Amino acid sequence: MDTLLQHLLNGIILGGTYALLGIGLTLIFGIMNVVNFAHGEFYTLGAFAAYFFLALLGVNFYVGVAAAIVAGVLIGALCERFVLRPLQGENIDTVMLVMIGVWIFMQNTELLIWGGIPQSIPHPFSPRPLIVGPLHVNSIRIFVFVVAFCLIGASHLAIQRTKLGKAMRATFQDREAAALMGVNIHRIHTVTFAFGSGLAAAAGALLGPIFLVYPSMGDLAALKAFSVVIMGGLGNFMGATFGGLMLGVAESLGAGYISSGYKDGIGFIMIIFVLLFRPAGLFGRAQRIG
């Protein structure tokens, strides 16, 4: 039982960052109808931005993580403004191909700037685990857990309780009607893509100090984000949240009781079973973006 609780705790902590990835991806798809294949590269961007601020510039750890998230938001806004906005009105296949191009461009730019050698990010937390009864957890993982769920909660409140969030939900439900009511669709698209990119960068900045940072790390992160979104239901905020937690717990249990070599394949097995029995995702289409 103690081992099971330990695996569940590890899975929930990891699942919080998976949820950040999934929420960003599902918002972009639900509001903009864009399948963002470059989403994993914003995860990598957040990790390398944290490396730049923390390892190279030596700024305060918390300031550096916040700055990495801001970098993801800014690059995401520029990407929407100069890449996606000119493509409005094009079919989804064209946009998908362009986003694949953005993915390749960003990854090779990161490889050119940082090289292919994995890097580690310094952090101020003690390597000695905290012991609470039968559970052992490192301080930095507690930090990741708290920040991830604060960001998830803040995102939910922003979408549900703010004027901008209301405009985002209106755009999601009926873009033409929202435009007739005075909603600036271009502005909403920019905010949505920047917001989703910032959440992906946050996941990278949070997990970067735990794992090594390298240019192709976003490939697997993107696959996990798509796994989360498909399991929860496309365009479903709460589905992405619970999908991320489910994936984190499933991977932790699989690594603990089966083999760590199969950990990354568990998400795809879960997708197969979900699509067999719930093609629209576990949360279907009953409650979306909220």
N, C-alpha and C positions, 0 to 999 in steps of 0.2 A: 504493500500500500504506500509506503514512504517513497519508493521508486516511482510509482505511478503519479503521486502528487508532484514530485520533482519534474517529471516530464511534462505534466500539465502546466506547471508554472513556467517552464522554459518555452513551451509552445505559445502560451498567452503573450509572453513578452515579445517573442518574435512575430507573432500574429498581429500585434499592434502596428508594426512597421509595414507588414503586408497590407493591412487595411488602409494605411496612408497611400500606398501605391495604387490600390484598387479604387479608392475614392476619387483620386485625381483622374484616373483613366475613365471611370464611369461618368464623371461630371462632363468631361470633354466630349465623350461620345453622346451622352444624353442631350446636351444642350446644343452642341455644334454639329453633331452627326459626323464626327471625324474619328476614324480608327487610328489612334496615335501610335504608330509603330516606333516612334522615337522616344516613347515614354521612359524606357529604361535608361536612355542616355541622360535624361534629366536627373535620374537617380545617381548615375555616375558623376554628373556635373556637381551635384551636392556634395558627394564624397571628396572629389578633387578640390572643390572650393574650400571645404573644411581643412583638407591637407595644406592648401596654400596659406590659409589664415593661421592655422595652428602650428604646423611644422616649419613653415618657411618664415612667416612674419612673427610668430610667437605671441599672438594676441591672446587675450583672456579666452578660456575655453568656451564659456557660454556666449560671449560676444562673437567668437568665431563660428559657432554653430548657427547662430542667428543670421550672421552675415552670409553664410552659405545658403541658407533658405532664401534670403533676399536675392541672392545671385540667381537662383533658380526662377524666382518670380520675374525678375527683369529680363532674363534671356527668353523665358516663355512668352512674355509680352511682345518682345521684338520678333520672335518667331511667328506669332499670330499676325502681327501687323504687316510684316514684309514677305511672309511665305504663304500663309493661309488666306489672308484677306483677298489677295488678287485671284484666288482660286474659287471664291464664292460663286456658286452657280454651276461649277463643274461637277461632273458625276463623281460618285464616291470612289470609283476605281482610280481615277486620276489623282485624287487627293491621297489615297493610300500609297500610290507609287511615289508621290512627292515626299510623303512622310518617311518612306523607306529610304529615300535619298537623304533626308535630313538625318536620319539615324546613322547612315554610313558616313556622312560628312562630319557629324559631331564625334563619332568614335575615332575616326582617323585624325581629327584635329587634336583630340585628347592624347592619342598615341604620339603625334608629332611633338606636342608640348611637353608631355610628362615621360615619354618613353614607355617601354613595355615591362619594366621591372616593378613588381608589386611594392607598394609603399605602406608604411604604418603611420597612423595618426596618434600623436601623443595626447594623453588625457590626464586629469588630476586625480582620478579615482584609484583607490587602493586595489591591488590585485587579490588581496585576501577576501574571501567570500564572507558575506554576512550569514550567520546561522540563526534561523528562526525555527525552533523545534527540529523536525526532520529535514527541513528545506535549507538548501545552500544557494545563494545567489550573489553575484558580484554587484558592487555598488553601481557600476556603469550601466548594467542591465536594468537596474531599478530606475536610473535616470532616463534611459531610453523608454521604458514602460510609461513613466509619468508624463514625459513630454509628448509621446505619441498619442496617448489618450486625451491629453489636454488639447492637442491639435484637432483630434477627431471631434471632441465636444465643441470646440470653438467653431469648427467648420459647420457642424450641424446647427448651432445657434445662429451663425451668420446667414445660412440659407433660409432658416425658418423665421428669424425675428427681425431682420434688417430690410430696409427698402431695396437695397441692391439684391439681396437674396430673393425677395418677392419678384423682382424683375427677372432674375435668372429662372425661377420656377415658371413664370409666365411665358418666357421664351421657350422653355422646354415643352410646355403644354401646347402652345400654338404661336409659332413665330410671327405669322402675319397679323394675328389679332393683337399680339403684344406691340408690334410696330405701330399699328393703328392707334393704340392707347398711349403712344408717346415714348415707348421704350426704345432706346438707342441700341439696336441689335449689334452694330459694330463694337460698341463699348462693352456690351455684355460678353461678346465672344472673346475680346481681348482679356477681360477680367477672368473669364472662365479658364482660358488656356493658361494664363499666368498663375491662377490659383492652383490648378491641377499640377502644373509643372513645379510650383513651390512645394506642394505636398510630396511629390516624388523626390525633389531635392532634399527635403527634410528627412525622408527615409534614408537616403544615402549619407547625409551628414550624421545621422544618429548611429547607423550601423558601421560607418567607416572606421571609427575608433575601435570597434570590436573585431572587425575582420580586416584583411588587407585590401588596399585600394589599387585597382588596375583598370586599364581602358575598356576591356571587354566585360567588366562586371555587370554592366547594365543588360546584357543579353538575357541572362537567367532571370534577372529582376523583372524584365518585361514579360517573360513567359509566366512568371508567378502572378504578375498583375493581371494578365489576361485570364489566368486560372481563377483568380478571385472574382473578377467581374462576371465571368461565365457562370460560376457557381451561384453567385448572389443574384444574378439577373441584370441584364444590360440596362444602364441608366438608374439603377437602384442604389441609393446612398446607404441605407441600412443593410441591404444585401451585401454590398462591398465590405462593410464593417464586419459583419458576421462571417462572411466568406474568408476574409483575411485571418480572423481568429481561428476558424476551422482549419484552414490550411496550415497555420503555424502549429496548432496542436497535433494535427495529423502527421506532420513531418517529424515533430519531436517524438511522438509515440512510435512512429515507424523506425526512426533511427535507434530508439532505445530497445525496441522489442524484436525488430526484424534485422535491419542492417543499415548503417549510415550510408552505404553505397547506393541504396534505393531511395534515399530521402527526397531527392529532387524529382523523382518520378512519381511520387505519391500524388502530387497535385493533378497530374494528368490522368491518373487512374480515377481520382475523384470526379474529374470532369466527365469521363466516360459514363460513370454511373449516374451522375446528375442529369446528363443529357438523355440518357435512356429513359428515365422515369419522370424528369421535370425539364422538358426541352427549353422552357422559358427561364430556367434557373430556380433555385430554391424559394426565392421570394416572388417569383413570377413578375407580373405587371400590376399587381394590386396596389402597391405603394412604391412610388418612384421619386427620386430626388427629395427625400424627406423621411 
